[in-house]
Amino acid sequence: EEFEEYAEKAKTLPENTTNDDKLILYGLFKQATVGPVNTSRPGMFNMKEKYKWDAWKAVEGKSKEEAMNDYITKVKQLQEAAAASS
């Protein structure tokens, strides 16, 4: 399936992919594969997990299909940006 193909491609994005972009992908991936947030927000001592949770929470209203499509679109954008800058 296309979503799985792009999940693999996301693993090959360049090192300089911003944390914001990585968080967007993380949130969309979780929404597409798990659905709405099903855990409580991590505490203030775990900033990385809290940012990831917030990114997932930010896309909570999307259907799995919407999240998959947005994820694919975002990976394509990041690949194009990486290609343009190399």
WOFENDA-V973050 format. One record per residue. N is the residue number from 0. RES is the residue in three letters. SS is DSSP state (helix for helix, strand for strand, loop for the rest). PHI is phi in whole degrees, 0 to 359 (NA if undefined). Layout:
n=<N/N>
res=<RES/RES>
ss=<SS/SS>
phi=<PHI/PHI>
This chain:
n=<0/1/2/3/4/5/6/7/8/9/10/11/12/13/14/15/16/17/18/19/20/21/22/23/24/25/26/27/28/29/30/31/32/33/34/35/36/37/38/39/40/41/42/43/44/45/46/47/48/49/50/51/52/53/54/55/56/57/58/59/60/61/62/63/64/65/66/67/68/69/70/71/72/73/74/75/76/77/78/79/80/81/82/83/84/85>
res=<GLU/GLU/PHE/GLU/GLU/TYR/ALA/GLU/LYS/ALA/LYS/THR/LEU/PRO/GLU/ASN/THR/THR/ASN/ASP/ASP/LYS/LEU/ILE/LEU/TYR/GLY/LEU/PHE/LYS/GLN/ALA/THR/VAL/GLY/PRO/VAL/ASN/THR/SER/ARG/PRO/GLY/MET/PHE/ASN/MET/LYS/GLU/LYS/TYR/LYS/TRP/ASP/ALA/TRP/LYS/ALA/VAL/GLU/GLY/LYS/SER/LYS/GLU/GLU/ALA/MET/ASN/ASP/TYR/ILE/THR/LYS/VAL/LYS/GLN/LEU/GLN/GLU/ALA/ALA/ALA/ALA/SER/SER>
ss=<loop/helix/helix/helix/helix/helix/helix/helix/helix/helix/loop/loop/loop/loop/loop/loop/loop/loop/helix/helix/helix/helix/helix/helix/helix/helix/helix/helix/helix/helix/helix/helix/helix/loop/loop/loop/loop/loop/loop/loop/loop/loop/loop/loop/loop/loop/helix/helix/helix/helix/helix/helix/helix/helix/helix/helix/helix/helix/loop/loop/loop/loop/loop/helix/helix/helix/helix/helix/helix/helix/helix/helix/helix/helix/helix/helix/helix/helix/helix/helix/helix/helix/helix/helix/helix/loop>
phi=<NA/301/301/296/299/284/296/291/297/298/291/256/295/296/304/277/299/290/299/301/295/297/293/300/298/301/299/294/298/297/296/288/261/252/103/300/310/236/229/277/292/299/286/293/275/240/299/301/293/294/298/295/298/299/296/292/300/295/250/305/283/284/286/301/295/300/298/298/297/295/298/301/300/295/298/300/300/292/295/296/297/294/295/292/269/265>
